[in-house]
């Protein structure tokens, strides 16, 4: 039996442990090698903890085993946050980190959904992760549905997600999200003509997807 609950502070470390095992499968991370299976990644975990502290992240808990089956790390994005994130990212020496968050920041800066939809805050589904033993059971879809309920309860007018995998894109589309921008990973080359994001099929595109809430 799965229960969907907002992640309490007492379970932050358990969520981080889950992500250390499950998040390295995410296509963009797998392509650049920022986080490796089971190994702490302080830069990424700092980002994850900041999101958890917004108090809107969800976990799907298997009550029979008291195991985290999946998580949706949901954060509040405020107007001006992307500019701050660009400054912070540029100050970080880790190339893998800059390649992931540099791409996300650049695309979101170009889109400027705050101005487009005249909002000051956006409910942001930043990381979606399901334990490999629980995949194919509709947990990702349920995490999206419960996340939307939280967004509505807290008065958000707009939701978005940086969908870096085809699976997340399909789930988001099934929940009424549309594509604001799509970029092909393989369009990005380094100075030697080598792919920067050598993602593997079927994960060929990164899409910023959004949904307006009535």
C-alpha positions as a LaTeX table, in Angstrom:
\begin{tabular}{lrrr}
\hline
Residue & $x$ (\AA) & $y$ (\AA) & $z$ (\AA) \\
\hline
Unk1 & 0.00 & 0.00 & 0.00 \\
Unk2 & 1.39 & 3.36 & $-1.05$ \\
Unk3 & 0.79 & 6.58 & 0.85 \\
Unk4 & 1.56 & 9.99 & $-0.66$ \\
Unk5 & 2.70 & 12.54 & 1.90 \\
Unk6 & 4.59 & 15.83 & 2.04 \\
Unk7 & 8.18 & 15.09 & 3.04 \\
Unk8 & 8.69 & 16.06 & 6.70 \\
Unk9 & 12.06 & 17.41 & 7.82 \\
Unk10 & 12.66 & 14.17 & 9.71 \\
Unk11 & 12.72 & 12.29 & 6.38 \\
Unk12 & 14.96 & 14.66 & 4.39 \\
Unk13 & 17.96 & 12.38 & 4.81 \\
Unk14 & 15.91 & 9.35 & 3.70 \\
Unk15 & 14.87 & 11.17 & 0.53 \\
Unk16 & 18.50 & 12.09 & $-0.17$ \\
Unk17 & 19.44 & 8.43 & 0.31 \\
Unk18 & 16.73 & 7.43 & $-2.18$ \\
Unk19 & 18.00 & 9.96 & $-4.73$ \\
Unk20 & 21.61 & 8.77 & $-4.38$ \\
Unk21 & 20.46 & 5.43 & $-5.73$ \\
Unk22 & 17.71 & 6.43 & $-8.16$ \\
Unk23 & 18.61 & 9.88 & $-9.55$ \\
Unk24 & 21.83 & 8.85 & $-11.37$ \\
Unk25 & 19.54 & 7.13 & $-13.92$ \\
Unk26 & 18.21 & 10.54 & $-15.00$ \\
Unk27 & 19.38 & 10.99 & $-18.63$ \\
Unk28 & 21.07 & 14.38 & $-18.32$ \\
Unk29 & 22.94 & 13.34 & $-15.18$ \\
Unk30 & 23.87 & 10.00 & $-16.72$ \\
Unk31 & 25.27 & 11.83 & $-19.76$ \\
Unk32 & 27.57 & 14.17 & $-17.82$ \\
Unk33 & 28.23 & 12.00 & $-14.75$ \\
Unk34 & 27.56 & 14.49 & $-11.98$ \\
Unk35 & 26.09 & 11.97 & $-9.51$ \\
Unk36 & 27.09 & 8.31 & $-9.34$ \\
Unk37 & 25.03 & 5.46 & $-7.89$ \\
Unk38 & 25.09 & 5.41 & $-4.11$ \\
Unk39 & 27.81 & 8.06 & $-3.79$ \\
Unk40 & 27.13 & 11.42 & $-2.10$ \\
Unk41 & 27.23 & 14.45 & $-4.41$ \\
Unk42 & 27.40 & 17.54 & $-2.14$ \\
Unk43 & 26.64 & 20.06 & $-4.93$ \\
Unk44 & 23.51 & 18.27 & $-6.06$ \\
Unk45 & 22.37 & 17.41 & $-2.55$ \\
Unk46 & 22.66 & 21.05 & $-1.51$ \\
Unk47 & 20.27 & 21.87 & $-4.37$ \\
Unk48 & 17.94 & 19.05 & $-3.31$ \\
Unk49 & 17.86 & 20.13 & 0.34 \\
Unk50 & 17.03 & 23.72 & $-0.62$ \\
Unk51 & 14.05 & 22.39 & $-2.55$ \\
Unk52 & 12.95 & 20.13 & 0.31 \\
Unk53 & 13.00 & 23.12 & 2.66 \\
Unk54 & 10.23 & 24.76 & 0.59 \\
Unk55 & 7.94 & 22.19 & 2.24 \\
Unk56 & 6.06 & 21.09 & $-0.89$ \\
Unk57 & 7.93 & 17.95 & $-1.90$ \\
Unk58 & 6.15 & 14.60 & $-1.93$ \\
Unk59 & 7.14 & 11.04 & $-1.25$ \\
Unk60 & 5.31 & 7.82 & $-2.05$ \\
Unk61 & 5.84 & 5.47 & 0.89 \\
Unk62 & 5.29 & 1.72 & 0.80 \\
Unk63 & 3.74 & 1.24 & 4.24 \\
Unk64 & 4.21 & $-2.53$ & 4.12 \\
Unk65 & 7.99 & $-2.12$ & 3.96 \\
Unk66 & 8.31 & 1.49 & 5.21 \\
Unk67 & 10.29 & 2.19 & 2.05 \\
Unk68 & 10.29 & 5.30 & $-0.14$ \\
Unk69 & 9.02 & 4.19 & $-3.54$ \\
Unk70 & 9.24 & 7.56 & $-5.26$ \\
Unk71 & 9.62 & 11.29 & $-4.72$ \\
Unk72 & 8.68 & 14.55 & $-6.39$ \\
Unk73 & 10.97 & 17.37 & $-5.31$ \\
Unk74 & 8.75 & 20.41 & $-5.64$ \\
Unk75 & 10.05 & 23.92 & $-5.13$ \\
Unk76 & 8.84 & 27.49 & $-5.32$ \\
Unk77 & 10.44 & 29.47 & $-8.13$ \\
Unk78 & 10.22 & 33.23 & $-7.64$ \\
Unk79 & 10.81 & 35.98 & $-10.15$ \\
Unk80 & 14.53 & 36.72 & $-10.22$ \\
Unk81 & 15.59 & 33.24 & $-9.04$ \\
Unk82 & 16.93 & 32.22 & $-12.46$ \\
Unk83 & 19.28 & 35.21 & $-12.55$ \\
Unk84 & 20.57 & 34.29 & $-9.08$ \\
Unk85 & 21.00 & 30.66 & $-10.12$ \\
Unk86 & 23.03 & 31.71 & $-13.17$ \\
Unk87 & 25.40 & 33.71 & $-10.95$ \\
Unk88 & 25.76 & 30.83 & $-8.49$ \\
Unk89 & 26.30 & 28.27 & $-11.26$ \\
Unk90 & 28.96 & 30.38 & $-12.97$ \\
Unk91 & 30.86 & 30.58 & $-9.68$ \\
Unk92 & 31.02 & 26.77 & $-9.33$ \\
Unk93 & 34.11 & 25.06 & $-10.75$ \\
Unk94 & 32.52 & 21.62 & $-11.23$ \\
Unk95 & 32.10 & 21.20 & $-15.00$ \\
Unk96 & 29.40 & 18.54 & $-14.76$ \\
Unk97 & 27.28 & 20.73 & $-12.49$ \\
Unk98 & 27.68 & 23.72 & $-14.79$ \\
Unk99 & 26.70 & 21.66 & $-17.81$ \\
Unk100 & 23.44 & 20.51 & $-16.21$ \\
Unk101 & 22.32 & 23.69 & $-14.50$ \\
Unk102 & 23.79 & 25.97 & $-17.14$ \\
Unk103 & 21.49 & 24.39 & $-19.72$ \\
Unk104 & 18.43 & 24.54 & $-17.45$ \\
Unk105 & 19.13 & 28.14 & $-16.45$ \\
Unk106 & 19.72 & 29.36 & $-20.01$ \\
Unk107 & 16.51 & 27.85 & $-21.34$ \\
Unk108 & 14.39 & 29.12 & $-18.44$ \\
Unk109 & 15.95 & 32.57 & $-18.70$ \\
Unk110 & 15.06 & 32.69 & $-22.40$ \\
Unk111 & 11.49 & 31.56 & $-21.76$ \\
Unk112 & 10.79 & 33.91 & $-18.81$ \\
Unk113 & 7.50 & 32.25 & $-17.89$ \\
Unk114 & 7.00 & 34.82 & $-15.13$ \\
Unk115 & 6.49 & 37.61 & $-17.67$ \\
Unk116 & 4.67 & 35.43 & $-20.18$ \\
Unk117 & 1.99 & 34.41 & $-17.66$ \\
Unk118 & 2.20 & 37.48 & $-15.40$ \\
Unk119 & 3.04 & 35.54 & $-12.23$ \\
Unk120 & 5.54 & 36.18 & $-9.43$ \\
Unk121 & 5.89 & 32.54 & $-8.36$ \\
Unk122 & 5.78 & 29.16 & $-10.09$ \\
Unk123 & 5.25 & 25.69 & $-8.62$ \\
Unk124 & 8.26 & 23.81 & $-9.95$ \\
Unk125 & 8.45 & 20.00 & $-10.13$ \\
Unk126 & 12.25 & 19.85 & $-10.15$ \\
Unk127 & 13.06 & 16.19 & $-9.65$ \\
Unk128 & 10.86 & 13.17 & $-10.23$ \\
Unk129 & 12.33 & 9.86 & $-9.10$ \\
Unk130 & 10.91 & 6.36 & $-8.70$ \\
Unk131 & 12.74 & 3.42 & $-7.15$ \\
Unk132 & 13.62 & 0.86 & $-9.85$ \\
Unk133 & 11.65 & $-1.81$ & $-7.98$ \\
Unk134 & 8.45 & 0.26 & $-8.20$ \\
Unk135 & 8.58 & 1.51 & $-11.78$ \\
Unk136 & 5.73 & 0.81 & $-14.18$ \\
Unk137 & 3.09 & 1.08 & $-11.45$ \\
Unk138 & 1.86 & 4.61 & $-12.17$ \\
Unk139 & 3.70 & 6.19 & $-9.23$ \\
Unk140 & 5.16 & 9.04 & $-11.31$ \\
Unk141 & 1.69 & 9.94 & $-12.57$ \\
Unk142 & 0.30 & 9.90 & $-9.03$ \\
Unk143 & 3.16 & 12.10 & $-7.82$ \\
Unk144 & 2.22 & 14.63 & $-10.50$ \\
Unk145 & $-1.45$ & 14.50 & $-9.50$ \\
Unk146 & $-0.73$ & 14.98 & $-5.80$ \\
Unk147 & 1.76 & 17.75 & $-6.58$ \\
Unk148 & $-0.93$ & 19.61 & $-8.52$ \\
Unk149 & $-3.25$ & 19.34 & $-5.52$ \\
Unk150 & $-0.57$ & 20.97 & $-3.36$ \\
Unk151 & $-0.03$ & 23.71 & $-5.94$ \\
Unk152 & $-3.75$ & 24.48 & $-6.06$ \\
Unk153 & $-4.05$ & 24.45 & $-2.28$ \\
Unk154 & $-1.25$ & 27.00 & $-2.02$ \\
Unk155 & $-2.69$ & 29.34 & $-4.62$ \\
Unk156 & $-0.27$ & 28.81 & $-7.51$ \\
Unk157 & $-1.48$ & 29.80 & $-10.96$ \\
Unk158 & 1.29 & 28.07 & $-12.92$ \\
Unk159 & 3.17 & 24.78 & $-12.67$ \\
Unk160 & 6.26 & 23.83 & $-14.64$ \\
Unk161 & 8.78 & 21.03 & $-14.92$ \\
Unk162 & 12.14 & 20.68 & $-16.62$ \\
Unk163 & 11.42 & 17.31 & $-18.20$ \\
Unk164 & 14.79 & 15.82 & $-19.08$ \\
Unk165 & 13.57 & 12.29 & $-19.84$ \\
Unk166 & 11.00 & 10.96 & $-22.29$ \\
Unk167 & 9.22 & 9.18 & $-19.43$ \\
Unk168 & 8.71 & 12.40 & $-17.46$ \\
Unk169 & 7.57 & 14.15 & $-20.62$ \\
Unk170 & 4.92 & 11.50 & $-21.23$ \\
Unk171 & 3.67 & 11.67 & $-17.65$ \\
Unk172 & 3.54 & 15.47 & $-17.74$ \\
Unk173 & 1.66 & 15.43 & $-21.04$ \\
Unk174 & $-0.87$ & 12.96 & $-19.60$ \\
Unk175 & $-1.50$ & 15.47 & $-16.78$ \\
Unk176 & $-2.26$ & 18.36 & $-19.11$ \\
Unk177 & 1.18 & 19.95 & $-19.36$ \\
Unk178 & 2.24 & 21.42 & $-22.68$ \\
Unk179 & 5.69 & 22.05 & $-24.14$ \\
Unk180 & 6.99 & 25.60 & $-23.78$ \\
Unk181 & 10.34 & 24.77 & $-25.37$ \\
Unk182 & 12.11 & 21.66 & $-26.62$ \\
Unk183 & 15.85 & 21.37 & $-27.23$ \\
Unk184 & 17.74 & 18.43 & $-28.71$ \\
Unk185 & 20.61 & 17.33 & $-26.48$ \\
Unk186 & 22.77 & 16.36 & $-29.44$ \\
Unk187 & 22.75 & 19.89 & $-30.85$ \\
Unk188 & 25.28 & 20.87 & $-28.16$ \\
Unk189 & 28.97 & 20.29 & $-29.01$ \\
Unk190 & 32.20 & 21.23 & $-27.25$ \\
Unk191 & 35.13 & 23.00 & $-28.93$ \\
Unk192 & 36.30 & 19.66 & $-30.35$ \\
Unk193 & 32.95 & 18.85 & $-31.95$ \\
Unk194 & 32.13 & 16.22 & $-29.32$ \\
Unk195 & 28.62 & 15.91 & $-27.92$ \\
Unk196 & 28.32 & 17.58 & $-24.52$ \\
Unk197 & 25.11 & 15.74 & $-23.64$ \\
Unk198 & 25.50 & 12.25 & $-25.08$ \\
Unk199 & 22.13 & 11.05 & $-23.84$ \\
Unk200 & 20.92 & 7.63 & $-24.89$ \\
Unk201 & 17.68 & 6.84 & $-26.76$ \\
Unk202 & 14.83 & 7.38 & $-26.16$ \\
Unk203 & 15.94 & 10.46 & $-24.18$ \\
Unk204 & 16.93 & 12.81 & $-26.99$ \\
Unk205 & 15.21 & 16.06 & $-25.99$ \\
Unk206 & 14.88 & 18.29 & $-22.96$ \\
Unk207 & 11.50 & 20.00 & $-22.63$ \\
Unk208 & 10.26 & 22.76 & $-20.38$ \\
Unk209 & 6.61 & 21.92 & $-19.79$ \\
Unk210 & 3.95 & 24.01 & $-18.06$ \\
Unk211 & 0.34 & 23.95 & $-16.92$ \\
Unk212 & $-1.99$ & 26.78 & $-15.94$ \\
Unk213 & $-4.21$ & 26.18 & $-12.92$ \\
Unk214 & $-7.76$ & 27.56 & $-12.87$ \\
\hline
\end{tabular}
